[in-house]
């Protein structure tokens, strides 16, 4: 691979296998990937092709069998579980297909929840949460409890985009403190 000193994400020769009965299933086979800060990419492929496995490995949720993954200056294999959790909290955003929202919270509270975990001041959280939902066209749903079951598919997608927007709004496009978001 070429020099990727400034990339937000670098995967070098990343491999992952899974045991299925008596067989080994290859999830990732020597994957090389570099994504610069601010870039958008699309992972596509059929079911079982390794998309989720790769995202889980990049997010520090799954450990590859071999290879190296770096997020900014952080090499995942040299980090403890706790350090990887802190990296996810402050630098990586996941929006899962099932949305993984807290069903007893309103849409506004779900957006604010992540910022509360990050330790932002309450006034900043309130301002940002309102602005984020407004930006994705969900201003009328701020107080809806269990938004996943009460809003249409397009609004659900916008709501998930609002979670990714938390990172962009809080940290801007400053690549020294960049966020990685998956929607």
Secondary structure, DSSP 8 states (H G I E B T S, - for coil): ----TTEEEEEEEEEEEEEETTEEEEEEEEEEEEEETT-------STTSSHHHHHHHHTTSS--SEEEEEETTEEGGGS-HHHHHHHHHHHEEE--TT----TTSBHHHHHHHHHHHTT--HHHHHHHHHHHHHHTT-GGGTT-BSHHHHS-HHHHHHHHHHHHHHHHHHHTT-GGG--EEE-
